[in-house]
Amino acid sequence: MPISRQEFDDGRANINVPILQYLDVRRDEAFTGDEIFEALLNVYGRRTTIAEVINSLRNLVNAGQIESREIAGSPMSTIGSGEG
């Protein structure tokens, strides 16, 4: 499992880091928890649980680092303020 430089410097793996990296690169898109869960495995080689991803997304929203809202019945998350 590769980890980011930030995690390496911090001395611990932190699932928030690849979530933020994934969303930051894709600022013009929003994703469901399931899509982020799949990206963590397929893009970053991270094995985690959907519950851990959902919990991390909630924590990131509470910290003001990402936005989340329900679209067509599904919670969607994105990074940034949505202002151009």
mmCIF file of the N, C-alpha and C atoms, coordinates in Angstrom:
data_MODEL
# 
_entry.id   MODEL 
# 
loop_
_atom_site.group_PDB 
_atom_site.id 
_atom_site.type_symbol 
_atom_site.label_atom_id 
_atom_site.label_alt_id 
_atom_site.label_comp_id 
_atom_site.label_asym_id 
_atom_site.label_entity_id 
_atom_site.label_seq_id 
_atom_site.pdbx_PDB_ins_code 
_atom_site.Cartn_x 
_atom_site.Cartn_y 
_atom_site.Cartn_z 
_atom_site.occupancy 
_atom_site.B_iso_or_equiv 
_atom_site.pdbx_formal_charge 
_atom_site.auth_seq_id 
_atom_site.auth_comp_id 
_atom_site.auth_asym_id 
_atom_site.auth_atom_id 
_atom_site.pdbx_PDB_model_num 
ATOM 1   N N  . MET A 1 1  ? 0.846   -1.177 0.000   1.00 0.00 ? 1  MET A N  1 
ATOM 2   C CA . MET A 1 1  ? 0.000   0.000  0.000   1.00 0.00 ? 1  MET A CA 1 
ATOM 3   C C  . MET A 1 1  ? 0.888   1.236  0.000   1.00 0.00 ? 1  MET A C  1 
ATOM 4   N N  . PRO A 1 2  ? 0.876   2.006  -1.059  1.00 0.00 ? 2  PRO A N  1 
ATOM 5   C CA . PRO A 1 2  ? 1.649   3.241  -1.061  1.00 0.00 ? 2  PRO A CA 1 
ATOM 6   C C  . PRO A 1 2  ? 0.990   4.280  -0.153  1.00 0.00 ? 2  PRO A C  1 
ATOM 7   N N  . ILE A 1 3  ? 1.808   5.140  0.449   1.00 0.00 ? 3  ILE A N  1 
ATOM 8   C CA . ILE A 1 3  ? 1.281   6.247  1.241   1.00 0.00 ? 3  ILE A CA 1 
ATOM 9   C C  . ILE A 1 3  ? 1.840   7.548  0.677   1.00 0.00 ? 3  ILE A C  1 
ATOM 10  N N  . SER A 1 4  ? 1.200   8.636  1.021   1.00 0.00 ? 4  SER A N  1 
ATOM 11  C CA . SER A 1 4  ? 1.629   9.949  0.523   1.00 0.00 ? 4  SER A CA 1 
ATOM 12  C C  . SER A 1 4  ? 2.844   10.445 1.301   1.00 0.00 ? 4  SER A C  1 
ATOM 13  N N  . ARG A 1 5  ? 3.491   11.440 0.741   1.00 0.00 ? 5  ARG A N  1 
ATOM 14  C CA . ARG A 1 5  ? 4.619   12.064 1.423   1.00 0.00 ? 5  ARG A CA 1 
ATOM 15  C C  . ARG A 1 5  ? 4.162   12.665 2.758   1.00 0.00 ? 5  ARG A C  1 
ATOM 16  N N  . GLN A 1 6  ? 2.978   13.270 2.774   1.00 0.00 ? 6  GLN A N  1 
ATOM 17  C CA . GLN A 1 6  ? 2.458   13.856 4.015   1.00 0.00 ? 6  GLN A CA 1 
ATOM 18  C C  . GLN A 1 6  ? 2.314   12.785 5.095   1.00 0.00 ? 6  GLN A C  1 
ATOM 19  N N  . GLU A 1 7  ? 1.760   11.623 4.722   1.00 0.00 ? 7  GLU A N  1 
ATOM 20  C CA . GLU A 1 7  ? 1.607   10.534 5.690   1.00 0.00 ? 7  GLU A CA 1 
ATOM 21  C C  . GLU A 1 7  ? 2.965   10.028 6.151   1.00 0.00 ? 7  GLU A C  1 
ATOM 22  N N  . PHE A 1 8  ? 3.908   9.937  5.219   1.00 0.00 ? 8  PHE A N  1 
ATOM 23  C CA . PHE A 1 8  ? 5.263   9.509  5.545   1.00 0.00 ? 8  PHE A CA 1 
ATOM 24  C C  . PHE A 1 8  ? 5.881   10.471 6.561   1.00 0.00 ? 8  PHE A C  1 
ATOM 25  N N  . ASP A 1 9  ? 5.756   11.774 6.291   1.00 0.00 ? 9  ASP A N  1 
ATOM 26  C CA . ASP A 1 9  ? 6.312   12.775 7.198   1.00 0.00 ? 9  ASP A CA 1 
ATOM 27  C C  . ASP A 1 9  ? 5.620   12.756 8.559   1.00 0.00 ? 9  ASP A C  1 
ATOM 28  N N  . ASP A 1 10 ? 4.293   12.485 8.561   1.00 0.00 ? 10 ASP A N  1 
ATOM 29  C CA . ASP A 1 10 ? 3.536   12.410 9.813   1.00 0.00 ? 10 ASP A CA 1 
ATOM 30  C C  . ASP A 1 10 ? 3.811   11.122 10.580  1.00 0.00 ? 10 ASP A C  1 
ATOM 31  N N  . GLY A 1 11 ? 4.352   10.123 9.895   1.00 0.00 ? 11 GLY A N  1 
ATOM 32  C CA . GLY A 1 11 ? 4.668   8.853  10.538  1.00 0.00 ? 11 GLY A CA 1 
ATOM 33  C C  . GLY A 1 11 ? 3.484   7.932  10.728  1.00 0.00 ? 11 GLY A C  1 
ATOM 34  N N  . ARG A 1 12 ? 2.399   8.179  9.964   1.00 0.00 ? 12 ARG A N  1 
ATOM 35  C CA . ARG A 1 12 ? 1.226   7.305  10.070  1.00 0.00 ? 12 ARG A CA 1 
ATOM 36  C C  . ARG A 1 12 ? 0.359   7.437  8.827   1.00 0.00 ? 12 ARG A C  1 
ATOM 37  N N  . ALA A 1 13 ? -0.345  6.362  8.524   1.00 0.00 ? 13 ALA A N  1 
ATOM 38  C CA . ALA A 1 13 ? -1.293  6.388  7.410   1.00 0.00 ? 13 ALA A CA 1 
ATOM 39  C C  . ALA A 1 13 ? -2.560  7.113  7.873   1.00 0.00 ? 13 ALA A C  1 
ATOM 40  N N  . ASN A 1 14 ? -3.139  7.895  6.978   1.00 0.00 ? 14 ASN A N  1 
ATOM 41  C CA . ASN A 1 14 ? -4.338  8.666  7.287   1.00 0.00 ? 14 ASN A CA 1 
ATOM 42  C C  . ASN A 1 14 ? -5.198  8.682  6.035   1.00 0.00 ? 14 ASN A C  1 
ATOM 43  N N  . ILE A 1 15 ? -6.341  8.045  6.079   1.00 0.00 ? 15 ILE A N  1 
ATOM 44  C CA . ILE A 1 15 ? -7.203  7.891  4.906   1.00 0.00 ? 15 ILE A CA 1 
ATOM 45  C C  . ILE A 1 15 ? -7.700  9.248  4.382   1.00 0.00 ? 15 ILE A C  1 
ATOM 46  N N  . ASN A 1 16 ? -7.697  10.268 5.241   1.00 0.00 ? 16 ASN A N  1 
ATOM 47  C CA . ASN A 1 16 ? -8.118  11.597 4.786   1.00 0.00 ? 16 ASN A CA 1 
ATOM 48  C C  . ASN A 1 16 ? -7.189  12.144 3.708   1.00 0.00 ? 16 ASN A C  1 
ATOM 49  N N  . VAL A 1 17 ? -5.918  11.812 3.783   1.00 0.00 ? 17 VAL A N  1 
ATOM 50  C CA . VAL A 1 17 ? -4.939  12.357 2.831   1.00 0.00 ? 17 VAL A CA 1 
ATOM 51  C C  . VAL A 1 17 ? -5.262  11.944 1.395   1.00 0.00 ? 17 VAL A C  1 
ATOM 52  N N  . PRO A 1 18 ? -5.410  10.643 1.086   1.00 0.00 ? 18 PRO A N  1 
ATOM 53  C CA . PRO A 1 18 ? -5.736  10.316 -0.306  1.00 0.00 ? 18 PRO A CA 1 
ATOM 54  C C  . PRO A 1 18 ? -7.137  10.771 -0.719  1.00 0.00 ? 18 PRO A C  1 
ATOM 55  N N  . ILE A 1 19 ? -8.068  10.850 0.222   1.00 0.00 ? 19 ILE A N  1 
ATOM 56  C CA . ILE A 1 19 ? -9.399  11.368 -0.126  1.00 0.00 ? 19 ILE A CA 1 
ATOM 57  C C  . ILE A 1 19 ? -9.268  12.816 -0.587  1.00 0.00 ? 19 ILE A C  1 
ATOM 58  N N  . LEU A 1 20 ? -8.544  13.627 0.172   1.00 0.00 ? 20 LEU A N  1 
ATOM 59  C CA . LEU A 1 20 ? -8.358  15.025 -0.205  1.00 0.00 ? 20 LEU A CA 1 
ATOM 60  C C  . LEU A 1 20 ? -7.580  15.156 -1.506  1.00 0.00 ? 20 LEU A C  1 
ATOM 61  N N  . GLN A 1 21 ? -6.573  14.314 -1.700  1.00 0.00 ? 21 GLN A N  1 
ATOM 62  C CA . GLN A 1 21 ? -5.807  14.348 -2.951  1.00 0.00 ? 21 GLN A CA 1 
ATOM 63  C C  . GLN A 1 21 ? -6.711  14.026 -4.136  1.00 0.00 ? 21 GLN A C  1 
ATOM 64  N N  . TYR A 1 22 ? -7.520  12.983 -3.998  1.00 0.00 ? 22 TYR A N  1 
ATOM 65  C CA . TYR A 1 22 ? -8.412  12.565 -5.077  1.00 0.00 ? 22 TYR A CA 1 
ATOM 66  C C  . TYR A 1 22 ? -9.395  13.688 -5.432  1.00 0.00 ? 22 TYR A C  1 
ATOM 67  N N  . LEU A 1 23 ? -10.015 14.271 -4.415  1.00 0.00 ? 23 LEU A N  1 
ATOM 68  C CA . LEU A 1 23 ? -10.985 15.336 -4.665  1.00 0.00 ? 23 LEU A CA 1 
ATOM 69  C C  . LEU A 1 23 ? -10.317 16.603 -5.189  1.00 0.00 ? 23 LEU A C  1 
ATOM 70  N N  . ASP A 1 24 ? -9.123  16.898 -4.716  1.00 0.00 ? 24 ASP A N  1 
ATOM 71  C CA . ASP A 1 24 ? -8.422  18.106 -5.151  1.00 0.00 ? 24 ASP A CA 1 
ATOM 72  C C  . ASP A 1 24 ? -8.097  18.066 -6.643  1.00 0.00 ? 24 ASP A C  1 
ATOM 73  N N  . VAL A 1 25 ? -7.680  16.915 -7.125  1.00 0.00 ? 25 VAL A N  1 
ATOM 74  C CA . VAL A 1 25 ? -7.356  16.759 -8.550  1.00 0.00 ? 25 VAL A CA 1 
ATOM 75  C C  . VAL A 1 25 ? -8.620  16.829 -9.406  1.00 0.00 ? 25 VAL A C  1 
ATOM 76  N N  . ARG A 1 26 ? -9.744  16.537 -8.809  1.00 0.00 ? 26 ARG A N  1 
ATOM 77  C CA . ARG A 1 26 ? -11.020 16.495 -9.536  1.00 0.00 ? 26 ARG A CA 1 
ATOM 78  C C  . ARG A 1 26 ? -11.982 17.552 -8.993  1.00 0.00 ? 26 ARG A C  1 
ATOM 79  N N  . ARG A 1 27 ? -11.510 18.759 -8.852  1.00 0.00 ? 27 ARG A N  1 
ATOM 80  C CA . ARG A 1 27 ? -12.277 19.850 -8.240  1.00 0.00 ? 27 ARG A CA 1 
ATOM 81  C C  . ARG A 1 27 ? -13.606 20.142 -8.934  1.00 0.00 ? 27 ARG A C  1 
ATOM 82  N N  . ASP A 1 28 ? -13.726 19.822 -10.192 1.00 0.00 ? 28 ASP A N  1 
ATOM 83  C CA . ASP A 1 28 ? -14.948 20.114 -10.943 1.00 0.00 ? 28 ASP A CA 1 
ATOM 84  C C  . ASP A 1 28 ? -15.956 18.979 -10.881 1.00 0.00 ? 28 ASP A C  1 
ATOM 85  N N  . GLU A 1 29 ? -15.735 18.009 -10.001 1.00 0.00 ? 29 GLU A N  1 
ATOM 86  C CA . GLU A 1 29 ? -16.629 16.861 -9.894  1.00 0.00 ? 29 GLU A CA 1 
ATOM 87  C C  . GLU A 1 29 ? -16.977 16.604 -8.432  1.00 0.00 ? 29 GLU A C  1 
ATOM 88  N N  . ALA A 1 30 ? -18.079 15.896 -8.226  1.00 0.00 ? 30 ALA A N  1 
ATOM 89  C CA . ALA A 1 30 ? -18.488 15.446 -6.891  1.00 0.00 ? 30 ALA A CA 1 
ATOM 90  C C  . ALA A 1 30 ? -18.690 13.933 -6.961  1.00 0.00 ? 30 ALA A C  1 
ATOM 91  N N  . PHE A 1 31 ? -18.462 13.263 -5.850  1.00 0.00 ? 31 PHE A N  1 
ATOM 92  C CA . PHE A 1 31 ? -18.467 11.806 -5.818  1.00 0.00 ? 31 PHE A CA 1 
ATOM 93  C C  . PHE A 1 31 ? -19.259 11.279 -4.635  1.00 0.00 ? 31 PHE A C  1 
ATOM 94  N N  . THR A 1 32 ? -19.829 10.093 -4.811  1.00 0.00 ? 32 THR A N  1 
ATOM 95  C CA . THR A 1 32 ? -20.469 9.401  -3.699  1.00 0.00 ? 32 THR A CA 1 
ATOM 96  C C  . THR A 1 32 ? -19.386 8.738  -2.847  1.00 0.00 ? 32 THR A C  1 
ATOM 97  N N  . GLY A 1 33 ? -19.758 8.338  -1.652  1.00 0.00 ? 33 GLY A N  1 
ATOM 98  C CA . GLY A 1 33 ? -18.832 7.602  -0.799  1.00 0.00 ? 33 GLY A CA 1 
ATOM 99  C C  . GLY A 1 33 ? -18.363 6.316  -1.454  1.00 0.00 ? 33 GLY A C  1 
ATOM 100 N N  . ASP A 1 34 ? -19.261 5.637  -2.148  1.00 0.00 ? 34 ASP A N  1 
ATOM 101 C CA . ASP A 1 34 ? -18.895 4.398  -2.841  1.00 0.00 ? 34 ASP A CA 1 
ATOM 102 C C  . ASP A 1 34 ? -17.852 4.653  -3.924  1.00 0.00 ? 34 ASP A C  1 
ATOM 103 N N  . GLU A 1 35 ? -18.021 5.746  -4.658  1.00 0.00 ? 35 GLU A N  1 
ATOM 104 C CA . GLU A 1 35 ? -17.049 6.076  -5.713  1.00 0.00 ? 35 GLU A CA 1 
ATOM 105 C C  . GLU A 1 35 ? -15.680 6.410  -5.116  1.00 0.00 ? 35 GLU A C  1 
ATOM 106 N N  . ILE A 1 36 ? -15.671 7.113  -4.011  1.00 0.00 ? 36 ILE A N  1 
ATOM 107 C CA . ILE A 1 36 ? -14.406 7.434  -3.344  1.00 0.00 ? 36 ILE A CA 1 
ATOM 108 C C  . ILE A 1 36 ? -13.781 6.169  -2.782  1.00 0.00 ? 36 ILE A C  1 
ATOM 109 N N  . PHE A 1 37 ? -14.594 5.299  -2.207  1.00 0.00 ? 37 PHE A N  1 
ATOM 110 C CA . PHE A 1 37 ? -14.119 4.007  -1.692  1.00 0.00 ? 37 PHE A CA 1 
ATOM 111 C C  . PHE A 1 37 ? -13.416 3.216  -2.806  1.00 0.00 ? 37 PHE A C  1 
ATOM 112 N N  . GLU A 1 38 ? -14.052 3.132  -3.970  1.00 0.00 ? 38 GLU A N  1 
ATOM 113 C CA . GLU A 1 38 ? -13.463 2.411  -5.108  1.00 0.00 ? 38 GLU A CA 1 
ATOM 114 C C  . GLU A 1 38 ? -12.184 3.087  -5.590  1.00 0.00 ? 38 GLU A C  1 
ATOM 115 N N  . ALA A 1 39 ? -12.172 4.416  -5.621  1.00 0.00 ? 39 ALA A N  1 
ATOM 116 C CA . ALA A 1 39 ? -10.976 5.142  -6.057  1.00 0.00 ? 39 ALA A CA 1 
ATOM 117 C C  . ALA A 1 39 ? -9.806  4.909  -5.104  1.00 0.00 ? 39 ALA A C  1 
ATOM 118 N N  . LEU A 1 40 ? -10.086 4.832  -3.822  1.00 0.00 ? 40 LEU A N  1 
ATOM 119 C CA . LEU A 1 40 ? -9.012  4.586  -2.862  1.00 0.00 ? 40 LEU A CA 1 
ATOM 120 C C  . LEU A 1 40 ? -8.301  3.271  -3.168  1.00 0.00 ? 40 LEU A C  1 
ATOM 121 N N  . LEU A 1 41 ? -9.060  2.265  -3.534  1.00 0.00 ? 41 LEU A N  1 
ATOM 122 C CA . LEU A 1 41 ? -8.456  0.976  -3.874  1.00 0.00 ? 41 LEU A CA 1 
ATOM 123 C C  . LEU A 1 41 ? -7.819  1.020  -5.257  1.00 0.00 ? 41 LEU A C  1 
ATOM 124 N N  . ASN A 1 42 ? -8.553  1.491  -6.253  1.00 0.00 ? 42 ASN A N  1 
ATOM 125 C CA . ASN A 1 42 ? -8.084  1.430  -7.640  1.00 0.00 ? 42 ASN A CA 1 
ATOM 126 C C  . ASN A 1 42 ? -7.006  2.450  -7.982  1.00 0.00 ? 42 ASN A C  1 
ATOM 127 N N  . VAL A 1 43 ? -7.058  3.632  -7.392  1.00 0.00 ? 43 VAL A N  1 
ATOM 128 C CA . VAL A 1 43 ? -6.099  4.688  -7.720  1.00 0.00 ? 43 VAL A CA 1 
ATOM 129 C C  . VAL A 1 43 ? -4.924  4.693  -6.733  1.00 0.00 ? 43 VAL A C  1 
ATOM 130 N N  . TYR A 1 44 ? -5.235  4.483  -5.457  1.00 0.00 ? 44 TYR A N  1 
ATOM 131 C CA . TYR A 1 44 ? -4.212  4.617  -4.417  1.00 0.00 ? 44 TYR A CA 1 
ATOM 132 C C  . TYR A 1 44 ? -3.784  3.290  -3.793  1.00 0.00 ? 44 TYR A C  1 
ATOM 133 N N  . GLY A 1 45 ? -4.426  2.194  -4.158  1.00 0.00 ? 45 GLY A N  1 
ATOM 134 C CA . GLY A 1 45 ? -4.072  0.898  -3.597  1.00 0.00 ? 45 GLY A CA 1 
ATOM 135 C C  . GLY A 1 45 ? -4.395  0.769  -2.122  1.00 0.00 ? 45 GLY A C  1 
ATOM 136 N N  . ARG A 1 46 ? -5.367  1.548  -1.640  1.00 0.00 ? 46 ARG A N  1 
ATOM 137 C CA . ARG A 1 46 ? -5.728  1.552  -0.226  1.00 0.00 ? 46 ARG A CA 1 
ATOM 138 C C  . ARG A 1 46 ? -6.876  0.597  0.042   1.00 0.00 ? 46 ARG A C  1 
ATOM 139 N N  . ARG A 1 47 ? -6.679  -0.286 0.975   1.00 0.00 ? 47 ARG A N  1 
ATOM 140 C CA . ARG A 1 47 ? -7.753  -1.173 1.425   1.00 0.00 ? 47 ARG A CA 1 
ATOM 141 C C  . ARG A 1 47 ? -8.349  -0.566 2.690   1.00 0.00 ? 47 ARG A C  1 
ATOM 142 N N  . THR A 1 48 ? -9.630  -0.308 2.639   1.00 0.00 ? 48 THR A N  1 
ATOM 143 C CA . THR A 1 48 ? -10.339 0.290  3.762   1.00 0.00 ? 48 THR A CA 1 
ATOM 144 C C  . THR A 1 48 ? -11.761 -0.234 3.754   1.00 0.00 ? 48 THR A C  1 
ATOM 145 N N  . THR A 1 49 ? -12.603 0.293  4.586   1.00 0.00 ? 49 THR A N  1 
ATOM 146 C CA . THR A 1 49 ? -14.011 -0.089 4.586   1.00 0.00 ? 49 THR A CA 1 
ATOM 147 C C  . THR A 1 49 ? -14.842 1.112  4.156   1.00 0.00 ? 49 THR A C  1 
ATOM 148 N N  . ILE A 1 50 ? -16.028 0.842  3.659   1.00 0.00 ? 50 ILE A N  1 
ATOM 149 C CA . ILE A 1 50 ? -16.923 1.935  3.277   1.00 0.00 ? 50 ILE A CA 1 
ATOM 150 C C  . ILE A 1 50 ? -17.279 2.760  4.511   1.00 0.00 ? 50 ILE A C  1 
ATOM 151 N N  . ALA A 1 51 ? -17.415 2.115  5.664   1.00 0.00 ? 51 ALA A N  1 
ATOM 152 C CA . ALA A 1 51 ? -17.729 2.836  6.909   1.00 0.00 ? 51 ALA A CA 1 
ATOM 153 C C  . ALA A 1 51 ? -16.612 3.823  7.258   1.00 0.00 ? 51 ALA A C  1 
ATOM 154 N N  . GLU A 1 52 ? -15.367 3.421  7.066   1.00 0.00 ? 52 GLU A N  1 
ATOM 155 C CA . GLU A 1 52 ? -14.246 4.313  7.348   1.00 0.00 ? 52 GLU A CA 1 
ATOM 156 C C  . GLU A 1 52 ? -14.248 5.496  6.380   1.00 0.00 ? 52 GLU A C  1 
ATOM 157 N N  . VAL A 1 53 ? -14.572 5.246  5.122   1.00 0.00 ? 53 VAL A N  1 
ATOM 158 C CA . VAL A 1 53 ? -14.636 6.321  4.128   1.00 0.00 ? 53 VAL A CA 1 
ATOM 159 C C  . VAL A 1 53 ? -15.740 7.307  4.495   1.00 0.00 ? 53 VAL A C  1 
ATOM 160 N N  . ILE A 1 54 ? -16.920 6.805  4.813   1.00 0.00 ? 54 ILE A N  1 
ATOM 161 C CA . ILE A 1 54 ? -18.055 7.669  5.177   1.00 0.00 ? 54 ILE A CA 1 
ATOM 162 C C  . ILE A 1 54 ? -17.713 8.491  6.420   1.00 0.00 ? 54 ILE A C  1 
ATOM 163 N N  . ASN A 1 55 ? -17.104 7.861  7.410   1.00 0.00 ? 55 ASN A N  1 
ATOM 164 C CA . ASN A 1 55 ? -16.698 8.562  8.630   1.00 0.00 ? 55 ASN A CA 1 
ATOM 165 C C  . ASN A 1 55 ? -15.672 9.653  8.308   1.00 0.00 ? 55 ASN A C  1 
ATOM 166 N N  . SER A 1 56 ? -14.705 9.349  7.462   1.00 0.00 ? 56 SER A N  1 
ATOM 167 C CA . SER A 1 56 ? -13.696 10.334 7.073   1.00 0.00 ? 56 SER A CA 1 
ATOM 168 C C  . SER A 1 56 ? -14.334 11.497 6.324   1.00 0.00 ? 56 SER A C  1 
ATOM 169 N N  . LEU A 1 57 ? -15.281 11.194 5.436   1.00 0.00 ? 57 LEU A N  1 
ATOM 170 C CA . LEU A 1 57 ? -15.969 12.264 4.706   1.00 0.00 ? 57 LEU A CA 1 
ATOM 171 C C  . LEU A 1 57 ? -16.719 13.181 5.673   1.00 0.00 ? 57 LEU A C  1 
ATOM 172 N N  . ARG A 1 58 ? -17.398 12.600 6.664   1.00 0.00 ? 58 ARG A N  1 
ATOM 173 C CA . ARG A 1 58 ? -18.101 13.411 7.675   1.00 0.00 ? 58 ARG A CA 1 
ATOM 174 C C  . ARG A 1 58 ? -17.113 14.312 8.421   1.00 0.00 ? 58 ARG A C  1 
ATOM 175 N N  . ASN A 1 59 ? -15.983 13.731 8.824   1.00 0.00 ? 59 ASN A N  1 
ATOM 176 C CA . ASN A 1 59 ? -14.976 14.511 9.545   1.00 0.00 ? 59 ASN A CA 1 
ATOM 177 C C  . ASN A 1 59 ? -14.415 15.640 8.695   1.00 0.00 ? 59 ASN A C  1 
ATOM 178 N N  . LEU A 1 60 ? -14.198 15.376 7.409   1.00 0.00 ? 60 LEU A N  1 
ATOM 179 C CA . LEU A 1 60 ? -13.683 16.406 6.503   1.00 0.00 ? 60 LEU A CA 1 
ATOM 180 C C  . LEU A 1 60 ? -14.704 17.518 6.286   1.00 0.00 ? 60 LEU A C  1 
ATOM 181 N N  . VAL A 1 61 ? -15.984 17.171 6.219   1.00 0.00 ? 61 VAL A N  1 
ATOM 182 C CA . VAL A 1 61 ? -17.045 18.175 6.111   1.00 0.00 ? 61 VAL A CA 1 
ATOM 183 C C  . VAL A 1 61 ? -17.064 19.021 7.386   1.00 0.00 ? 61 VAL A C  1 
ATOM 184 N N  . ASN A 1 62 ? -17.036 18.363 8.546   1.00 0.00 ? 62 ASN A N  1 
ATOM 185 C CA . ASN A 1 62 ? -17.065 19.078 9.826   1.00 0.00 ? 62 ASN A CA 1 
ATOM 186 C C  . ASN A 1 62 ? -15.863 19.998 9.993   1.00 0.00 ? 62 ASN A C  1 
ATOM 187 N N  . ALA A 1 63 ? -14.730 19.620 9.402   1.00 0.00 ? 63 ALA A N  1 
ATOM 188 C CA . ALA A 1 63 ? -13.516 20.431 9.474   1.00 0.00 ? 63 ALA A CA 1 
ATOM 189 C C  . ALA A 1 63 ? -13.506 21.536 8.409   1.00 0.00 ? 63 ALA A C  1 
ATOM 190 N N  . GLY A 1 64 ? -14.527 21.557 7.540   1.00 0.00 ? 64 GLY A N  1 
ATOM 191 C CA . GLY A 1 64 ? -14.612 22.566 6.500   1.00 0.00 ? 64 GLY A CA 1 
ATOM 192 C C  . GLY A 1 64 ? -13.662 22.338 5.331   1.00 0.00 ? 64 GLY A C  1 
ATOM 193 N N  . GLN A 1 65 ? -13.137 21.115 5.205   1.00 0.00 ? 65 GLN A N  1 
ATOM 194 C CA . GLN A 1 65 ? -12.188 20.827 4.122   1.00 0.00 ? 65 GLN A CA 1 
ATOM 195 C C  . GLN A 1 65 ? -12.864 20.380 2.833   1.00 0.00 ? 65 GLN A C  1 
ATOM 196 N N  . ILE A 1 66 ? -14.070 19.829 2.940   1.00 0.00 ? 66 ILE A N  1 
ATOM 197 C CA . ILE A 1 66 ? -14.839 19.442 1.755   1.00 0.00 ? 66 ILE A CA 1 
ATOM 198 C C  . ILE A 1 66 ? -16.289 19.847 1.970   1.00 0.00 ? 66 ILE A C  1 
ATOM 199 N N  . GLU A 1 67 ? -17.048 19.802 0.887   1.00 0.00 ? 67 GLU A N  1 
ATOM 200 C CA . GLU A 1 67 ? -18.486 20.051 0.941   1.00 0.00 ? 67 GLU A CA 1 
ATOM 201 C C  . GLU A 1 67 ? -19.218 18.763 0.623   1.00 0.00 ? 67 GLU A C  1 
ATOM 202 N N  . SER A 1 68 ? -20.394 18.627 1.184   1.00 0.00 ? 68 SER A N  1 
ATOM 203 C CA . SER A 1 68 ? -21.227 17.464 0.881   1.00 0.00 ? 68 SER A CA 1 
ATOM 204 C C  . SER A 1 68 ? -22.677 17.906 0.846   1.00 0.00 ? 68 SER A C  1 
ATOM 205 N N  . ARG A 1 69 ? -23.419 17.357 -0.103  1.00 0.00 ? 69 ARG A N  1 
ATOM 206 C CA . ARG A 1 69 ? -24.862 17.592 -0.147  1.00 0.00 ? 69 ARG A CA 1 
ATOM 207 C C  . ARG A 1 69 ? -25.518 16.419 -0.846  1.00 0.00 ? 69 ARG A C  1 
ATOM 208 N N  . GLU A 1 70 ? -26.795 16.273 -0.601  1.00 0.00 ? 70 GLU A N  1 
ATOM 209 C CA . GLU A 1 70 ? -27.536 15.181 -1.230  1.00 0.00 ? 70 GLU A CA 1 
ATOM 210 C C  . GLU A 1 70 ? -28.012 15.624 -2.604  1.00 0.00 ? 70 GLU A C  1 
ATOM 211 N N  . ILE A 1 71 ? -27.677 14.822 -3.611  1.00 0.00 ? 71 ILE A N  1 
ATOM 212 C CA . ILE A 1 71 ? -28.092 15.067 -4.991  1.00 0.00 ? 71 ILE A CA 1 
ATOM 213 C C  . ILE A 1 71 ? -28.793 13.806 -5.480  1.00 0.00 ? 71 ILE A C  1 
ATOM 214 N N  . ALA A 1 72 ? -30.026 13.951 -5.923  1.00 0.00 ? 72 ALA A N  1 
ATOM 215 C CA . ALA A 1 72 ? -30.818 12.817 -6.436  1.00 0.00 ? 72 ALA A CA 1 
ATOM 216 C C  . ALA A 1 72 ? -30.809 11.639 -5.453  1.00 0.00 ? 72 ALA A C  1 
ATOM 217 N N  . GLY A 1 73 ? -30.889 11.947 -4.154  1.00 0.00 ? 73 GLY A N  1 
ATOM 218 C CA . GLY A 1 73 ? -30.983 10.913 -3.141  1.00 0.00 ? 73 GLY A CA 1 
ATOM 219 C C  . GLY A 1 73 ? -29.664 10.303 -2.694  1.00 0.00 ? 73 GLY A C  1 
ATOM 220 N N  . SER A 1 74 ? -28.543 10.802 -3.231  1.00 0.00 ? 74 SER A N  1 
ATOM 221 C CA . SER A 1 74 ? -27.234 10.265 -2.849  1.00 0.00 ? 74 SER A CA 1 
ATOM 222 C C  . SER A 1 74 ? -26.345 11.371 -2.285  1.00 0.00 ? 74 SER A C  1 
ATOM 223 N N  . PRO A 1 75 ? -25.710 11.131 -1.144  1.00 0.00 ? 75 PRO A N  1 
ATOM 224 C CA . PRO A 1 75 ? -24.759 12.122 -0.637  1.00 0.00 ? 75 PRO A CA 1 
ATOM 225 C C  . PRO A 1 75 ? -23.557 12.205 -1.582  1.00 0.00 ? 75 PRO A C  1 
ATOM 226 N N  . MET A 1 76 ? -23.217 13.425 -1.987  1.00 0.00 ? 76 MET A N  1 
ATOM 227 C CA . MET A 1 76 ? -22.092 13.668 -2.895  1.00 0.00 ? 76 MET A CA 1 
ATOM 228 C C  . MET A 1 76 ? -21.110 14.594 -2.197  1.00 0.00 ? 76 MET A C  1 
ATOM 229 N N  . SER A 1 77 ? -19.814 14.346 -2.428  1.00 0.00 ? 77 SER A N  1 
ATOM 230 C CA . SER A 1 77 ? -18.781 15.165 -1.803  1.00 0.00 ? 77 SER A CA 1 
ATOM 231 C C  . SER A 1 77 ? -17.865 15.755 -2.862  1.00 0.00 ? 77 SER A C  1 
ATOM 232 N N  . THR A 1 78 ? -17.406 16.979 -2.578  1.00 0.00 ? 78 THR A N  1 
ATOM 233 C CA . THR A 1 78 ? -16.474 17.673 -3.462  1.00 0.00 ? 78 THR A CA 1 
ATOM 234 C C  . THR A 1 78 ? -15.567 18.562 -2.616  1.00 0.00 ? 78 THR A C  1 
ATOM 235 N N  . ILE A 1 79 ? -14.529 19.075 -3.231  1.00 0.00 ? 79 ILE A N  1 
ATOM 236 C CA . ILE A 1 79 ? -13.606 19.972 -2.528  1.00 0.00 ? 79 ILE A CA 1 
ATOM 237 C C  . ILE A 1 79 ? -13.785 21.360 -3.088  1.00 0.00 ? 79 ILE A C  1 
ATOM 238 N N  . GLY A 1 80 ? -13.503 22.367 -2.300  1.00 0.00 ? 80 GLY A N  1 
ATOM 239 C CA . GLY A 1 80 ? -13.589 23.733 -2.770  1.00 0.00 ? 80 GLY A CA 1 
ATOM 240 C C  . GLY A 1 80 ? -14.928 24.353 -2.451  1.00 0.00 ? 80 GLY A C  1 
ATOM 241 N N  . SER A 1 81 ? -15.033 25.619 -2.756  1.00 0.00 ? 81 SER A N  1 
ATOM 242 C CA . SER A 1 81 ? -16.222 26.385 -2.382  1.00 0.00 ? 81 SER A CA 1 
ATOM 243 C C  . SER A 1 81 ? -17.284 26.387 -3.464  1.00 0.00 ? 81 SER A C  1 
ATOM 244 N N  . GLY A 1 82 ? -16.961 25.867 -4.633  1.00 0.00 ? 82 GLY A N  1 
ATOM 245 C CA . GLY A 1 82 ? -17.912 25.909 -5.725  1.00 0.00 ? 82 GLY A CA 1 
ATOM 246 C C  . GLY A 1 82 ? -17.953 27.247 -6.421  1.00 0.00 ? 82 GLY A C  1 
ATOM 247 N N  . GLU A 1 83 ? -17.130 28.188 -5.949  1.00 0.00 ? 83 GLU A N  1 
ATOM 248 C CA . GLU A 1 83 ? -17.049 29.504 -6.580  1.00 0.00 ? 83 GLU A CA 1 
ATOM 249 C C  . GLU A 1 83 ? -15.865 29.529 -7.512  1.00 0.00 ? 83 GLU A C  1 
ATOM 250 N N  . GLY A 1 84 ? -16.083 30.003 -8.744  1.00 0.00 ? 84 GLY A N  1 
ATOM 251 C CA . GLY A 1 84 ? -15.063 30.025 -9.762  1.00 0.00 ? 84 GLY A CA 1 
ATOM 252 C C  . GLY A 1 84 ? -13.939 30.900 -9.459  1.00 0.00 ? 84 GLY A C  1 
# 
